[in-house]
Each structure stands twice: as structure tokens, then as C-alpha cells.
Amino acid sequence: MIARIAVALAFVILAVAAARAEAPVRLYAAGSLKAAMSEIAAAFEQETGIAVVGTYGASGLLRDRIAQGENADVFGSANMAHPRSLADAGRAEPAAAFAFNRLCALASPRIHVTSETLLERMLDPKVKLGTSTPKADPSGDYAWALFEKAEALRKGAFAALAAKALKLTGGPDSPPPPKDRVVYGKLVEDGTADIFLTYCTNAMQAQKEAPALKVVAVPEPLAVGAEYGLTVINGARPAGARFAAFIRSPTGRALLVRHGFGLPPAK
């Protein structure tokens, strides 16, 4: 009996050692997912012994890097278009929606703004309006979608907002974000922008770091939602598919909710 137990323990030790020796999963993911994905990756490593190395940034730029041959296993995008484009090109498996987000306005305490006055304040020539970079970063695309909705409420609003918007993040030439701060909060806090249109999850995290900042809900007529897509890159290590499944598991979903994301129905 003792011999059998010793053999069984040896197999367990070898299995754990083999898992820990497996190469890390290479995750490419939208910057807005960094906090949530870091926790999900830690939970995955604790359960499987397999590490996850995350590369975070603007989804469009990450999509381009994968398309150009960089070795990723899993891609989490802030829209469905980028992972679908990789699938259409034969670089990845079909994309699946796994989380939802919305645009919020992150505002300086130096200006008075509410949901009801948000459009008026964004149109104010004296107010500096920050966004991410369209096409390179879905957050910028969503901001422009908000501008289009503004046009339906006030003629000329789209042209005015598009002309004044400061594309401060997410572009190929944008400065790298600080390692210890949410970049949007820093830009509002230092006065580079008075209002910054970003994901609600980012805005809430920025406010935790700088409580004086205001998170302003976008009113329904201007509201823009974001659907996040997940795909496994063709030729990925087997652990990549395991990690993608873990993101959609009850543990992964609970951590996404904890960080403010909405979820599609569980399958």
C-alpha cells in the first residue's frame, strides 16, 4: 500500500513539474483588459502551473503585429473586428464575444460637467477633449461613434468634435503609458485633457488612483457599447486554448465582472 501511494505521489509531482516546465502562454490583449487579465492569468497559473505573459496595448496595433508574424497564442481585443480579421486571413480561430464595456467621460475636477451637460461641455471650445486614436485603438473608434450620435442631436456636432478631439493615446506614435498609472487619469490630472472619453472600466480605475477625478456617465442618446472578442491564434501552444477556455470559465467571468465588465450569456 505504501509503495502504491509513493508511486501515485511521484506521478502527481511529475505532472505538476511538467506543467510548470511548459512554456508560458503568450497573451496579446487590449490595454483596457490589463487589470482583469492579470488577475485571470494569476488564477490560471495557480490552477494549472502554467504562466501567462501578457502584452497589452491598442487592439489594432496588436492585431497588426500578430498579422505580421509575431508569436501570440491568445488575442483579446476591445472589438470583434480585429480578431475576426485575423480569422478571415487564416491566422486565428473564429472569434467569440467574451465581455462588454461602455464609454464614460473621465473629467477634471476643475470643470463642472454632468451627464446632462456632457455634450455641451465637450463642444465648448475652452474644454480640451481627449480620445484614443481611431483605427489603431477601438476606444478611438467608439469615441467617433459617439460623435456621430451627437450629430443626430445637434447639427454640426460631429465636425466640431472630430476637429477638436486630441488623439492622445493608442496610436503608433503615442508615448508609452506609465507603468504605475492609468494613462487617461494622468492626462486629465495634469491638464493635457479636461475630459477624456474612455471605457468605463478605465475611468473607474483612474478614479481609484486619483479620487478627485470625476467619472461621468454618457447619456443614453450618446451611449456607445464595446463588444470584446477573443480568439486563439492558429499554431498556438495547447496551453493557449486552455487559457482561452479559462477566461470564459466561471472563474474568469467572475473576475471580469469584478473589474466592471459586462458578460455575454454563459454557454
N, C-alpha and C positions, 0 to 999 in steps of 0.2 A: 504493500500500500504506500509506504513512504517513498519507494522508488518511483511509483506512478505519479505521485504528487510532484516529486522533483522533476520528472520529465515534463509534466504539464507546465510547471513554472518556467522551465527552461524555454519551452515553446512560446510562452507569453512574453518573456523577456526578449527573445529573438524577434518576435513580431513587432514589439514596441521599438526595438532598436532599428529594425528595418524601416519602419515608418519615419523615425526621426532622421534616418540617413537619407530619406527621399528628398530630392531637390525641392526647394520652395516653389509654391505656386506663384506665377507672375501675374499679378493683377494690375490692369490699367483701368482707372476709374475717374469719373468726374470729380473735380475738386470739392463740390458740394457733398460728396459721399464720404469724404476722408474720415470724419469723426466716427460715423456709423460703421464704415467698412473696417476701420482699425479695431473696433470692438468685436465685430463679427470674425475678423481674422484671428484675433486672440482666442475667441471661444472655439474656433475651428482647430487651432493648433493644440489647445488644451484637450480637445476630444480625440484628435487623430494623431497628434505628434508631428503634423506636417505644417511647416511655417508658410506664411504668405508674405510676399514682398510687394508692397503697393507703390505704384507710380500714379500720381494724381495731377490733374490739370484740366484744361479746356477740352471737352469731349471731341470737338472737331479736330484739334491738333493731335490728340491721341489717336483718333481714327486714322489720320494721315500717316502717323508713324507706324501703326500696325500694317496699313496697306503697303507701305514701303519696305516691309520686311522685318520690323523689329519683333523680337520674340516675346509675345504675350500668350497667356493661357486663357484668361478671362477678361472680358471688357464690359464694364458697367458705364453706360452713357446716360447723360441727362436728357436725351431724347431717344426716339425709336429710329430716326432716320440714319444715324451714323452706324449702329450695329447692323441695321438692315442692308446698308450699302456694302458692308464687308461680306455679309451673307450672299448678296447678289453677285459679288465679284468672286465667289468661291473661296473666300478666306475664312469664313466662320459659319457656325451652325445658325439656323433660324433664330432670330431674336425673340425674347419674351419680355413682356412688361412685368416689372417686379416692384415698382414703387412710384408714388406720385408726390409732386411738390406744387407749390404755388409761388407767384411773385408777391413780394411785400416791398414796402418802401422803408429803407433804413434812413432815419433823419437825424440831423444835428439838433441838439437842444437849443441852439442859437436861433432857430426859426420855429414859428408856430405853424403846425400843419396837422390836420386830422384827415380821416378817410374822406369826409365830405369836401374838404378843400384841397385834396391832393392834386387834382388836375390843374386847378388854378395856380397852386404853388409851383408845380413843375413848369408851367408856362411862363411864370414870372421871369423876366429877363435877368433879374438880380440873383436868382437862385441857380446855383450850379448843380446840374443834374448828371449823375454818374451812371454808366451802364457798363456791362461787359461788351465784348466785340462780336457783332453778328457774324454768322457763318463759321467763325473759328470756335465760338462758345455758344451753346444753345441758350444760355441765360441772356445773351445779347439778342438772339432771335426772338425770345419771348418778350423782351422789352419792346422790340419793334412791333410785335403783335399787339401789345398794349397801346402803342402809339396809333395803330390802325383803328382800334376800338375808340380811341379818343377822337378821331376824325369824325366818327358817327355821332358824337355828342357835340362837337364844336368844329365847325368848318375851318380848315387851315391848321388844326392842331397837329396833324401828322407831320407836315412840313416843318412847323416850328419846333416840335420836339426832336425830330430827327436831325435838324440843323444844330441844335444847341447841345445835344447829348454828348457827354465826354466819354469816349470809349477807353476806360482806364484799366481794364483787366481783360484777360483771356485771349489776347491777340498774340501773334508770333513775335512781336517786338515789345510786348508789355513787360515791365520789370517783374522779376520773380517775386511771388508773395512772401511776406515774412514768415519765418518758421514758427514763431511763437504767437501769432495773432491772426485773426480773420482779417484778410486784406480789406474787405469792404468797410469794416468798422474803423480801421486805421485811417482809411482815406476820408471818411466822414469826420472822424475825430480831429484830424489835422487840417481840415478845411479845404482839402482838394475837391470834395463834393459836399454839397449841403443835403442833398437827397440822393440815395443810391438805390436803384431798382435791382433787387437780387432775390434769390429764393428765400422763402420764409425761414427755412431751416438755417440758412446762413445768417439772416438778420437776427434770429433769436440767439444764435451762438455769439455773434458780435456784441449783442446787448449784455450777455453774461460776462464778457470780458470788460465791457465799458458800460456800466449800468445807466449812465446819463443819456446814452443814445436812445432814440425812440424807434420802436417798430410800429409802422402804420399799415393797417390792413388796406389792401386795394379794394375799392368799392366794386360791387358786383358788375356794374356795366363795363368796368375796365378789367375785370379779373381774367387772369391767364393762368392755366394749369400746365404742369410739366409732367409728361409721362416718361419714366426712366426705363431703358431697355438693357437687357443682359444677354450676352452671348458667350459661347465657348469658341475659341479660335481653333480652326482646323489644324491638326497636328499637335494639339496641346497635350501636355502630360496627363496621365489618367487622373492625377490628383486635381487637375483643373476642373474636370466635370464634377468631382466630389465637392469641391468648394462652391461651384455654381449652385449645386443642389442644396448645399448647406445654407446659402444666402436665402433660398426660398423655403427653408425649413422653419418650423415654429420658433426655434431659437433665433435664426436670422431675422425673421419677420418681427419678432418682439423687439429686437434691438433697433431695427429701422423705425418702428413706431416710437420708441423711446427718444429717438433723435428728431422726431417731428414729421416723419414721412407718412403719407397715406399708403394703403396697400390695395392691390387688386384682390379679388376673391381667391381664397386658397384652393389649390387643385389637389 
